[in-house]
Every structure is written in structure tokens, then in C-alpha cells.
């Protein structure tokens, strides 16, 4: 018979990761885990832990192993069908909320919503807003809908590629998106957690700018005059995105930095439709 302490002494994972896996297996808090680390475990619990330990040893992201990740102070369910929400993307939500603070009952659409983290966070922060979210992946939309239901976020979901999903909708006060922006040749696609995330949500299989270009050039058909377009992008793409916005009738164009000081979000206001 084995205890948590026995198993943790055998695993080579960092202690924090071991604890997170044990919390997931046993459905307990970290405090309980520490207080009961000598309790005898059931064989099926030990087997479940070692299966997760092995998957982590192979590099599978912790978020997929335990099925959740925190974002903007909320816990979102995640699966290999969606990107893992990251702190860098909180920059997009914070900038959006800042730009919306003087707009009553804003209409917002999140293109390529994935887990729904952006759209739901906006809806929770602005209960008066009408928030829509789109994704081409039905599996991703399933995860997003579950998150909205669990967190009580008022979001309408639509299936389709970018603006195809919202054809016929009234114009929006804001469009936000975290589209695939990693170039297909970027070595990061073969490293770390990214190896396990949906490739179609990471790269456009080109230079990383094609989806950004598509969203920018078609946004005027779906934005109110004076409406905002805000886009997350790579650390080295700020200048390129600003240039695209300048070519497409936007004003007050600005790039915002993430917590690491890297260019992460660029946006502007539509001058005329």
C-alpha cells in the first residue's frame, strides 16, 4: 500500500506539478493534500496518478492533464481542442475594457473564441454588453459553451470562419481576436506546450499575418463608425499590424505591451465604413 508521500518520493516531476496532479486525482485542496500525505491510497488512485505523471513526463501541458486554467481570475475548462489561455492574452481583455468604459450596452464580437476565455471574461466584466463569439471548430465551441454556462457568462456563440459566422448581424462597437499569428517556420511550434495545442489555432501555415490581414480588411463591414478593432499578435508583429490598420482607414492606432514588455495587442478606431 502506498501514500502520497511515497509516490512523490519516486516521481521526478517538480513538487508543485505533483501536487496539482494529486489534487486533480483525489479532488482535494492543496491544504488537504499536505495534511493527509501519509494516508494510504487506493490502487486505482495510484494508477491514475502514474498515468498522468507519465503523460507530463512526455511534455503534455498541465492544463490539459487537469482540464482547466485560470484566466482573468476565472477558472476555464480546457481540452486539446482549444488553446490554453495565457496571461499575455489578459492584455487584450484589459485594453478592451478600458476602451469600452464610456460605451453603454456595447456590442462586442470575439473572433476565433477557442475556450471562450476572452468573450466570457468581457461578458462577466460588462454584464450590460451584448457579447458574441465565433469559432470554426465545433469542438472548441462546445468547450466555450460549457465555460459560459458554468461561469454564468452571457455570450452568444456562432459557428463559422471569421466574419462568415456573423453575416447579417448588426454592426459592433468592438471586434476582438486572438487569431493564429505564428509563422509556419517558427521553431516554437515544435517546443513546449505548443506541440500539443491545436495547430490551426496557432499558425496560418504562412507568414503569421494572413489571418490578421483578413480580419483587418473585412472589419469595416461589421464595425460601427468609431468602433474599435483590437488584435493580439506576436511580439515582433506590432509594426506590421499598425501598417495594416493605417492602410485600412483606422485612427488612434496604438500597440500595447504585455506583462513582459513585449508588443502584444494593436488596435484602432474605424474612421468611416
C-alpha positions as a Markdown table, in Angstrom:
| # | Residue | x | y | z |
|---|---|---|---|---|
| 1 | Unk | 0.0 | 0.0 | 0.0 |
| 2 | Unk | 1.3 | 3.5 | -0.9 |
| 3 | Unk | 0.8 | 7.0 | 0.3 |
| 4 | Unk | 1.0 | 10.3 | -1.5 |
| 5 | Unk | 4.4 | 10.9 | 0.2 |
| 6 | Unk | 5.7 | 7.5 | -1.1 |
| 7 | Unk | 4.6 | 8.3 | -4.6 |
| 8 | Unk | 6.0 | 11.9 | -4.5 |
| 9 | Unk | 9.3 | 10.5 | -3.4 |
| 10 | Unk | 9.5 | 8.4 | -6.6 |
| 11 | Unk | 8.4 | 10.9 | -9.2 |
| 12 | Unk | 10.9 | 13.2 | -10.9 |
| 13 | Unk | 8.3 | 15.9 | -11.7 |
| 14 | Unk | 8.6 | 19.3 | -9.8 |
| 15 | Unk | 6.8 | 19.1 | -6.5 |
| 16 | Unk | 4.2 | 21.7 | -7.4 |
| 17 | Unk | 3.2 | 19.7 | -10.5 |
| 18 | Unk | 3.0 | 16.5 | -8.5 |
| 19 | Unk | 0.7 | 18.3 | -6.0 |
| 20 | Unk | -1.5 | 19.7 | -8.8 |
| 21 | Unk | -1.9 | 16.2 | -10.3 |
| 22 | Unk | -2.7 | 14.7 | -6.9 |
| 23 | Unk | -5.3 | 17.4 | -6.3 |
| 24 | Unk | -6.9 | 16.5 | -9.6 |
| 25 | Unk | -6.9 | 12.7 | -8.9 |
| 26 | Unk | -8.2 | 13.0 | -5.4 |
| 27 | Unk | -10.4 | 16.1 | -6.0 |
| 28 | Unk | -9.0 | 17.8 | -2.9 |
| 29 | Unk | -7.4 | 21.1 | -2.0 |
| 30 | Unk | -3.7 | 21.7 | -1.6 |
| 31 | Unk | -4.1 | 22.2 | 2.2 |
| 32 | Unk | -5.9 | 18.8 | 2.5 |
| 33 | Unk | -3.2 | 17.2 | 0.4 |
| 34 | Unk | -0.4 | 18.4 | 2.7 |
| 35 | Unk | -2.3 | 17.4 | 5.8 |
| 36 | Unk | -3.0 | 13.9 | 4.5 |
| 37 | Unk | 0.1 | 13.0 | 2.6 |
| 38 | Unk | 0.7 | 9.8 | 4.6 |
| 39 | Unk | -2.9 | 8.5 | 4.1 |
| 40 | Unk | -3.0 | 5.1 | 2.3 |
| 41 | Unk | -4.2 | 5.3 | -1.3 |
| 42 | Unk | -6.5 | 3.1 | -3.2 |
| 43 | Unk | -4.7 | 1.2 | -6.1 |
| 44 | Unk | -6.8 | 2.8 | -8.7 |
| 45 | Unk | -5.8 | 6.3 | -7.4 |
| 46 | Unk | -2.1 | 5.4 | -7.6 |
| 47 | Unk | -2.6 | 4.0 | -11.2 |
| 48 | Unk | -4.4 | 7.2 | -12.2 |
| 49 | Unk | -1.7 | 9.4 | -10.8 |
| 50 | Unk | 1.1 | 7.5 | -12.5 |
| 51 | Unk | -0.7 | 7.6 | -15.9 |
| 52 | Unk | -0.9 | 11.4 | -15.6 |
| 53 | Unk | 2.7 | 11.6 | -14.4 |
| 54 | Unk | 3.9 | 9.7 | -17.5 |
| 55 | Unk | 1.9 | 12.0 | -19.8 |
| 56 | Unk | 3.5 | 15.0 | -18.1 |
| 57 | Unk | 7.0 | 13.5 | -18.4 |
| 58 | Unk | 6.3 | 13.3 | -22.2 |
| 59 | Unk | 5.6 | 17.1 | -22.2 |
| 60 | Unk | 1.8 | 17.2 | -22.2 |
| 61 | Unk | 0.6 | 20.5 | -20.8 |
| 62 | Unk | -0.6 | 20.6 | -17.2 |
| 63 | Unk | -3.7 | 22.5 | -18.3 |
| 64 | Unk | -4.8 | 19.6 | -20.4 |
| 65 | Unk | -3.9 | 17.0 | -17.8 |
| 66 | Unk | -6.1 | 18.6 | -15.1 |
| 67 | Unk | -8.5 | 20.1 | -17.6 |
| 68 | Unk | -8.5 | 23.7 | -16.5 |
| 69 | Unk | -6.6 | 27.0 | -16.5 |
| 70 | Unk | -7.1 | 30.3 | -14.7 |
| 71 | Unk | -7.6 | 33.5 | -16.8 |
| 72 | Unk | -8.7 | 36.9 | -15.6 |
| 73 | Unk | -9.5 | 35.5 | -12.1 |
| 74 | Unk | -11.8 | 32.8 | -13.5 |
| 75 | Unk | -11.2 | 29.1 | -14.0 |
| 76 | Unk | -11.8 | 27.9 | -17.5 |
| 77 | Unk | -12.1 | 24.3 | -18.7 |
| 78 | Unk | -9.8 | 23.4 | -21.5 |
| 79 | Unk | -9.1 | 20.5 | -23.7 |
| 80 | Unk | -6.8 | 19.7 | -26.6 |
| 81 | Unk | -9.5 | 21.2 | -28.9 |
| 82 | Unk | -8.6 | 24.7 | -27.7 |
| 83 | Unk | -5.6 | 26.9 | -26.9 |
| 84 | Unk | -4.6 | 27.2 | -23.3 |
| 85 | Unk | -5.5 | 30.7 | -22.1 |
| 86 | Unk | -2.3 | 32.7 | -21.3 |
| 87 | Unk | -1.6 | 35.7 | -19.1 |
| 88 | Unk | -0.4 | 37.6 | -22.2 |
| 89 | Unk | -3.9 | 37.5 | -23.6 |
| 90 | Unk | -5.3 | 39.2 | -20.5 |
| 91 | Unk | -3.7 | 42.3 | -22.1 |
| 92 | Unk | -6.3 | 42.1 | -24.8 |
| 93 | Unk | -9.2 | 41.9 | -22.4 |
| 94 | Unk | -7.9 | 44.7 | -20.2 |
| 95 | Unk | -7.4 | 47.0 | -23.2 |
| 96 | Unk | -10.9 | 46.2 | -24.5 |
| 97 | Unk | -12.5 | 47.0 | -21.1 |
| 98 | Unk | -10.6 | 50.3 | -21.0 |
| 99 | Unk | -11.8 | 51.3 | -24.4 |
| 100 | Unk | -15.3 | 50.3 | -23.7 |
| 101 | Unk | -15.7 | 52.1 | -20.3 |
| 102 | Unk | -17.7 | 55.0 | -21.8 |
| 103 | Unk | -19.9 | 53.0 | -24.1 |
| 104 | Unk | -23.2 | 51.9 | -22.7 |
| 105 | Unk | -24.5 | 48.4 | -23.6 |
| 106 | Unk | -21.7 | 47.7 | -26.1 |
| 107 | Unk | -21.9 | 45.1 | -28.8 |
| 108 | Unk | -18.7 | 43.0 | -28.9 |
| 109 | Unk | -17.6 | 40.1 | -31.0 |
| 110 | Unk | -14.7 | 37.8 | -30.3 |
| 111 | Unk | -13.5 | 36.1 | -33.5 |
| 112 | Unk | -11.9 | 32.6 | -33.0 |
| 113 | Unk | -13.0 | 32.3 | -29.4 |
| 114 | Unk | -11.5 | 28.9 | -28.6 |
| 115 | Unk | -12.2 | 28.2 | -24.9 |
| 116 | Unk | -14.3 | 31.4 | -24.7 |
| 117 | Unk | -11.8 | 33.0 | -22.2 |
| 118 | Unk | -11.8 | 36.4 | -23.9 |
| 119 | Unk | -15.5 | 36.6 | -24.7 |
| 120 | Unk | -16.7 | 35.3 | -21.3 |
| 121 | Unk | -14.3 | 37.5 | -19.4 |
| 122 | Unk | -15.6 | 40.5 | -21.2 |
| 123 | Unk | -19.2 | 39.4 | -20.6 |
| 124 | Unk | -18.5 | 38.9 | -16.9 |
| 125 | Unk | -16.8 | 42.3 | -16.5 |
| 126 | Unk | -19.6 | 44.1 | -18.5 |
| 127 | Unk | -22.9 | 42.4 | -17.8 |
| 128 | Unk | -24.6 | 45.2 | -19.8 |
| 129 | Unk | -22.8 | 44.2 | -23.0 |
| 130 | Unk | -24.1 | 42.0 | -25.8 |
| 131 | Unk | -21.2 | 39.6 | -26.5 |
| 132 | Unk | -20.9 | 37.3 | -29.4 |
| 133 | Unk | -18.2 | 34.7 | -30.1 |
| 134 | Unk | -17.3 | 32.7 | -33.1 |
| 135 | Unk | -15.2 | 29.7 | -34.0 |
| 136 | Unk | -14.8 | 27.5 | -37.0 |
| 137 | Unk | -14.3 | 24.5 | -34.7 |
| 138 | Unk | -17.4 | 22.8 | -33.3 |
| 139 | Unk | -15.2 | 21.1 | -30.6 |
| 140 | Unk | -13.9 | 24.5 | -29.5 |
| 141 | Unk | -17.4 | 25.9 | -29.4 |
| 142 | Unk | -18.5 | 23.0 | -27.2 |
| 143 | Unk | -15.8 | 23.9 | -24.7 |
| 144 | Unk | -16.7 | 27.6 | -24.8 |
| 145 | Unk | -20.4 | 26.9 | -24.3 |
| 146 | Unk | -19.6 | 24.8 | -21.2 |
| 147 | Unk | -17.4 | 27.5 | -19.8 |
| 148 | Unk | -20.1 | 30.2 | -20.4 |
| 149 | Unk | -22.7 | 28.0 | -18.7 |
| 150 | Unk | -20.5 | 27.2 | -15.7 |
| 151 | Unk | -19.3 | 30.8 | -15.2 |
| 152 | Unk | -22.7 | 32.4 | -16.0 |
| 153 | Unk | -21.3 | 34.4 | -18.8 |
| 154 | Unk | -23.9 | 35.8 | -21.2 |
| 155 | Unk | -22.4 | 35.1 | -24.6 |
| 156 | Unk | -24.0 | 34.1 | -27.9 |
| 157 | Unk | -21.9 | 31.6 | -29.9 |
| 158 | Unk | -21.8 | 31.2 | -33.7 |
| 159 | Unk | -20.0 | 28.6 | -35.9 |
| 160 | Unk | -18.0 | 29.8 | -38.9 |
| 161 | Unk | -14.8 | 31.2 | -40.2 |
| 162 | Unk | -14.2 | 34.7 | -39.0 |
| 163 | Unk | -16.9 | 37.0 | -40.3 |
| 164 | Unk | -18.8 | 34.2 | -42.1 |
| 165 | Unk | -20.3 | 33.3 | -38.7 |
| 166 | Unk | -21.9 | 36.8 | -38.1 |
| 167 | Unk | -23.1 | 37.7 | -41.6 |
| 168 | Unk | -26.3 | 39.7 | -41.3 |
| 169 | Unk | -25.6 | 40.8 | -37.7 |
| 170 | Unk | -25.9 | 44.4 | -36.7 |
| 171 | Unk | -22.7 | 46.4 | -36.5 |
| 172 | Unk | -20.5 | 46.0 | -33.4 |
| 173 | Unk | -18.9 | 48.6 | -31.1 |
| 174 | Unk | -15.8 | 46.3 | -30.9 |
| 175 | Unk | -14.2 | 43.4 | -32.6 |
| 176 | Unk | -11.5 | 41.5 | -30.7 |
| 177 | Unk | -9.5 | 38.5 | -31.7 |
| 178 | Unk | -6.5 | 36.3 | -30.8 |
| 179 | Unk | -6.0 | 34.7 | -34.3 |
| 180 | Unk | -3.3 | 32.3 | -35.4 |
| 181 | Unk | -0.3 | 34.5 | -35.8 |
| 182 | Unk | 2.7 | 32.2 | -35.5 |
| 183 | Unk | 4.6 | 31.8 | -38.8 |
| 184 | Unk | 4.7 | 28.2 | -40.0 |
| 185 | Unk | 8.6 | 28.3 | -40.0 |
| 186 | Unk | 8.7 | 29.4 | -36.3 |
| 187 | Unk | 10.7 | 26.9 | -34.2 |
| 188 | Unk | 8.4 | 27.5 | -31.2 |
| 189 | Unk | 5.7 | 25.3 | -32.9 |
| 190 | Unk | 7.9 | 22.3 | -32.1 |
| 191 | Unk | 8.6 | 23.2 | -28.5 |
| 192 | Unk | 6.9 | 23.1 | -25.1 |
| 193 | Unk | 3.2 | 23.1 | -24.6 |
| 194 | Unk | 2.6 | 24.4 | -28.1 |
| 195 | Unk | 3.4 | 21.0 | -29.5 |
| 196 | Unk | 0.1 | 19.7 | -28.0 |
| 197 | Unk | -2.2 | 22.6 | -28.8 |
| 198 | Unk | -4.4 | 22.7 | -32.0 |
| 199 | Unk | -2.1 | 23.8 | -34.8 |
| 200 | Unk | -4.9 | 25.5 | -36.7 |
| 201 | Unk | -5.3 | 27.9 | -33.8 |
| 202 | Unk | -1.6 | 28.7 | -33.7 |
| 203 | Unk | -0.4 | 29.2 | -37.2 |
| 204 | Unk | -1.9 | 30.3 | -40.6 |
| 205 | Unk | 0.6 | 27.9 | -42.3 |
| 206 | Unk | 2.1 | 31.0 | -43.9 |
| 207 | Unk | 3.9 | 34.1 | -42.5 |
| 208 | Unk | 1.7 | 34.6 | -39.5 |
| 209 | Unk | 0.0 | 37.7 | -40.9 |
| 210 | Unk | -2.6 | 36.3 | -43.3 |
| 211 | Unk | -5.4 | 35.9 | -40.7 |
| 212 | Unk | -4.6 | 39.2 | -39.1 |
| 213 | Unk | -4.8 | 40.8 | -42.6 |
| 214 | Unk | -8.2 | 39.1 | -43.3 |
| 215 | Unk | -9.7 | 40.3 | -40.1 |
| 216 | Unk | -8.5 | 43.8 | -40.5 |
| 217 | Unk | -9.5 | 44.2 | -44.2 |
| 218 | Unk | -13.1 | 42.9 | -43.6 |
| 219 | Unk | -13.7 | 44.5 | -40.2 |
| 220 | Unk | -15.2 | 47.8 | -41.6 |
| 221 | Unk | -18.2 | 45.8 | -42.8 |
| 222 | Unk | -19.1 | 44.8 | -39.3 |
| 223 | Unk | -17.9 | 47.7 | -37.1 |
| 224 | Unk | -19.8 | 50.9 | -36.3 |
| 225 | Unk | -18.0 | 54.1 | -37.3 |
| 226 | Unk | -15.8 | 54.9 | -34.4 |
| 227 | Unk | -15.8 | 51.3 | -33.3 |
| 228 | Unk | -12.7 | 49.5 | -32.1 |
| 229 | Unk | -10.7 | 46.7 | -33.6 |
| 230 | Unk | -8.3 | 45.0 | -31.2 |
| 231 | Unk | -5.9 | 42.2 | -32.2 |
| 232 | Unk | -3.5 | 40.1 | -30.3 |
| 233 | Unk | -0.3 | 39.3 | -32.2 |
| 234 | Unk | 3.3 | 38.2 | -31.9 |
| 235 | Unk | 6.0 | 40.2 | -30.1 |
| 236 | Unk | 7.6 | 41.2 | -33.4 |
| 237 | Unk | 4.4 | 41.9 | -35.4 |
| 238 | Unk | 3.3 | 45.3 | -33.9 |
| 239 | Unk | 4.7 | 47.4 | -36.7 |
| 240 | Unk | 3.2 | 45.2 | -39.4 |
| 241 | Unk | -0.3 | 45.3 | -37.8 |
| 242 | Unk | -0.1 | 49.0 | -37.3 |
| 243 | Unk | 0.7 | 49.3 | -41.0 |
| 244 | Unk | -2.3 | 47.2 | -42.0 |
| 245 | Unk | -4.6 | 49.4 | -39.9 |
| 246 | Unk | -3.2 | 52.6 | -41.3 |
| 247 | Unk | -3.9 | 51.2 | -44.8 |
| 248 | Unk | -7.5 | 50.4 | -43.9 |
| 249 | Unk | -9.0 | 53.6 | -42.6 |
| 250 | Unk | -8.3 | 53.4 | -38.9 |
| 251 | Unk | -7.3 | 56.2 | -36.5 |
| 252 | Unk | -5.9 | 56.3 | -32.9 |
| 253 | Unk | -3.8 | 53.3 | -33.7 |
| 254 | Unk | -1.8 | 52.0 | -30.8 |
| 255 | Unk | 0.2 | 49.0 | -29.7 |
| 256 | Unk | 0.0 | 47.8 | -26.1 |
| 257 | Unk | 2.6 | 45.7 | -24.3 |
| 258 | Unk | 2.1 | 42.6 | -22.2 |
| 259 | Unk | 3.4 | 41.9 | -18.7 |
| 260 | Unk | 6.8 | 41.1 | -20.1 |
| 261 | Unk | 7.0 | 44.4 | -22.0 |
| 262 | Unk | 6.6 | 42.8 | -25.5 |
| 263 | Unk | 4.2 | 44.2 | -28.1 |
| 264 | Unk | 1.1 | 42.1 | -27.8 |
| 265 | Unk | -2.1 | 43.9 | -28.8 |
| 266 | Unk | -2.7 | 46.5 | -31.5 |
| 267 | Unk | -5.9 | 48.3 | -32.3 |
| 268 | Unk | -7.6 | 51.4 | -33.7 |
| 269 | Unk | -10.9 | 53.1 | -34.3 |
| 270 | Unk | -12.7 | 52.9 | -37.6 |
| 271 | Unk | -12.9 | 56.3 | -39.3 |
| 272 | Unk | -15.6 | 55.5 | -41.9 |
| 273 | Unk | -17.2 | 52.3 | -43.0 |
